[in-house]
């Protein structure tokens, strides 16, 4: 039985995957991307999905977002519409930064004055209060990603009476240089702490996962299964370094076993 269901458990769960399996194609050409994924994310929790390329991390996000349906298992959501942030900012080039942030609010029927106010607040939250009238080509890559984050938050937080806010992030900083990536990781943590949004963040970078996540979930190589989970301490603390080393070791084992 396959189902993706909205659930209104209040403060219990932002999203829950139970026995989720995803197979692409049929017959001898069928490829199983995920096999028996069990995962629960609490409201306000920051969870990082870690794994090698092709392990099914993005497939998990697509299923949670409702962009695809599982072949088996169930996905329960406390919101009917999670917000998604991709690797590319994907801003509308003909719209200003402020109008890009307003777009999900406009589509949801929010009145003009209210959506302008919310967009201004969110741009201020991501430290772009002076860039609202600029178009994407006038912004740096890091600034475009901050606009995309503000737009995703506009969507995620526009859910009054619709369960816990949920933000899905698919390697949003992977195309940026190291300095910009480090800055945006810090900004994301600040914004997450300010908004209390539940986050499922996909990455193949162990250091990024340990720095950002309260919990790191390691997926095996295809077909993707949950191999191990870690509660994450401060990355700069001694125990944080030990966790990072352990996760690196397990990730290498997963990759080596797949290659063998």
C-alpha positions in Angstrom: 0.0 0.0 0.0 1.4 3.4 -1.0 0.3 6.7 0.5 1.4 10.3 1.1 -0.9 11.7 3.8 -1.2 15.0 5.6 -1.4 14.3 9.3 -2.3 16.8 12.0 -0.5 15.5 15.0 0.2 19.0 16.3 3.7 19.0 17.8 4.5 15.4 17.4 5.9 15.1 13.9 6.8 17.3 11.0 7.3 14.3 8.6 7.5 10.6 9.0 8.5 8.0 6.4 7.7 4.4 7.1 9.0 1.5 5.0 9.4 3.8 2.0 10.5 2.1 -1.2 11.0 3.7 -4.6 11.5 1.8 -7.8 12.0 3.5 -11.2 11.0 1.6 -14.4 9.5 -1.9 -14.7 10.6 -5.5 -15.3 14.2 -6.2 -16.0 15.0 -2.5 -16.4 13.6 -1.6 -12.9 16.0 0.2 -10.6 15.3 0.4 -6.9 16.5 3.8 -5.5 15.2 3.4 -2.0 14.4 0.3 0.0 12.7 0.5 3.3 13.4 4.0 4.5 12.2 4.8 8.0 12.7 8.4 9.2 10.9 10.8 11.5 11.6 14.5 11.8 10.2 16.5 14.7 8.9 20.0 14.4 11.7 22.5 14.5 14.4 19.7 14.1 17.3 20.1 11.7 18.1 16.7 10.1 20.9 16.2 7.5 20.7 13.3 5.0 24.2 12.3 4.1 25.4 9.8 1.5 27.4 9.3 -1.6 26.2 10.6 -5.0 23.3 8.4 -6.3 22.3 7.0 -2.9 18.7 8.4 -3.2 19.0 11.5 -1.0 17.3 13.7 -3.6 14.7 11.0 -4.2 13.8 11.2 -0.5 13.2 14.9 -0.7 11.2 14.6 -3.9 8.9 12.1 -2.2 8.5 14.2 0.9 7.8 17.3 -1.3 5.1 15.3 -3.3 7.0 15.7 -6.6 6.9 11.9 -6.9 5.1 9.1 -5.1 6.7 6.1 -3.2 6.3 2.6 -4.7 5.6 1.3 -1.2 5.4 2.6 2.3 3.8 5.7 3.7 4.8 9.4 4.1 3.0 11.4 6.7 3.3 15.2 6.8 2.1 17.8 9.3 1.8 20.3 6.4 0.2 19.8 3.1 2.9 21.8 1.2 6.5 21.6 2.3 8.8 24.3 0.9 11.8 23.2 -1.3 15.1 24.9 -1.9 17.3 23.4 -4.7 20.9 23.6 -5.7 20.2 26.4 -8.1 18.4 29.5 -6.8 15.8 29.2 -9.7 14.6 32.8 -9.2 12.4 34.4 -11.8 14.8 36.7 -13.7 12.2 39.3 -14.6 11.2 39.8 -11.0 13.0 41.8 -8.3 14.3 40.0 -5.2 11.3 41.2 -3.2 8.8 40.1 -5.9 10.5 36.6 -6.0 10.0 36.3 -2.3 6.4 37.4 -2.6 5.6 34.9 -5.3 4.5 31.9 -3.1 2.4 34.3 -1.1 0.8 35.7 -4.2 0.0 32.2 -5.4 -1.5 31.5 -2.0 -3.8 34.5 -2.3 -2.2 36.7 0.3 -3.1 40.4 -0.2 -0.6 42.7 -1.7 0.1 44.9 1.4 0.6 41.8 3.6 2.9 40.0 1.2 5.0 43.1 0.7 5.4 43.4 4.5 6.3 39.7 4.8 8.8 39.8 1.9 10.5 42.8 3.5 10.7 41.0 6.8 12.2 37.9 5.3 14.7 39.8 3.2 15.7 41.5 6.4 16.0 38.1 8.1 18.5 36.9 5.5 20.3 40.3 5.6 19.2 41.5 2.2 17.0 44.4 3.3 18.6 46.8 0.8 18.4 44.5 -2.2 14.6 44.1 -2.6 14.5 46.1 -5.8 17.4 44.3 -7.5 16.9 41.6 -10.1 18.7 38.3 -9.9 21.4 39.2 -12.5 22.4 42.1 -10.2 23.1 39.8 -7.3 26.0 37.5 -6.4 25.5 33.7 -6.3 25.4 33.8 -2.5 22.8 36.7 -2.5 20.6 34.8 -5.0 20.7 31.8 -2.7 19.7 34.0 0.3 16.7 35.3 -1.8 15.8 31.7 -2.6 16.0 30.9 1.1 13.7 33.9 1.9 11.3 32.7 -0.8 11.3 29.1 0.6 10.6 30.5 4.1 7.8 32.6 2.8 6.2 29.4 1.5 7.1 27.3 4.6 5.9 29.8 7.1 2.6 30.6 5.3 0.9 27.7 6.8 -1.4 29.0 9.6 -3.4 26.1 11.0 -1.6 23.7 8.6 0.9 21.9 10.9 4.6 22.4 11.5 6.6 24.4 8.9 8.9 22.1 6.9 11.8 23.2 4.6 13.5 20.7 2.3 17.0 21.7 1.1 18.8 19.8 -1.7 22.5 20.7 -1.5 21.7 24.4 -1.8 25.3 25.6 -1.2 27.3 23.0 -3.3 27.9 25.3 -6.3 29.3 28.2 -4.2 32.9 28.9 -3.3 34.1 27.9 0.1 34.0 31.3 1.8 30.4 32.0 0.6 29.3 28.5 1.5 30.7 28.9 5.1 28.9 32.3 5.4 25.6 30.9 4.2 25.8 27.9 6.5 26.1 30.3 9.4 23.2 32.3 8.1 21.1 29.3 7.6 21.6 28.3 11.3 20.8 31.8 12.4 17.6 31.8 10.3 16.6 28.3 11.4 17.0 29.3 15.1 14.9 32.4 14.5 12.1 30.7 12.7 11.8 27.2 14.3 11.3 25.6 10.9 11.9 21.9 10.6 14.6 21.3 8.0 15.6 18.2 6.0 19.0 19.1 4.4 20.6 16.9 1.8 24.4 16.9 1.5 27.4 14.6 0.6 29.7 16.8 2.7 30.3 15.3 6.2 31.6 18.5 7.7 28.5 20.4 6.4 26.2 17.8 7.8 27.8 17.8 11.2 28.0 21.6 11.4 24.3 22.1 10.4 22.4 19.2 11.7 21.1 18.3 15.1 21.0 14.8 13.7 22.8 13.2 10.8 21.3 10.3 8.9 23.6 8.2 6.7 22.1 6.4 3.7 23.7 3.4 2.0 24.6 3.4 -1.7 21.8 2.4 -4.1 19.3 1.1 -3.0 19.2 3.7 -0.3 18.7 2.5 3.3 19.3 4.1 6.6 22.7 2.8 7.7 23.2 4.8 10.9 22.2 8.0 12.7 24.1 10.4 15.0 23.0 13.1 17.4 25.4 15.9 16.7 27.4 17.9 19.2 29.2 21.2 18.6 31.5 20.6 15.7 34.3 22.7 17.4 34.1 20.7 20.6 36.2 17.5 21.0 33.2 15.2 20.8 32.1 17.0 17.6 35.5 16.1 16.0 35.1 12.5 17.1 31.6 12.3 15.6 32.9 13.8 12.3 35.7 11.2 12.2 33.3 8.3 12.9 30.8 9.5 10.2 33.7 9.9 7.7 34.7 6.3 8.4 31.2 4.9 8.0 30.7 6.9 4.8 34.0 5.4 3.4 32.8 1.9 4.3 29.5 2.5 2.5 31.2 3.7 -0.6 33.8 0.9 -0.5 31.2 -1.8 -0.1 29.2 -0.5 -3.0 32.3 -0.3 -5.2 33.2 -3.9 -4.3 
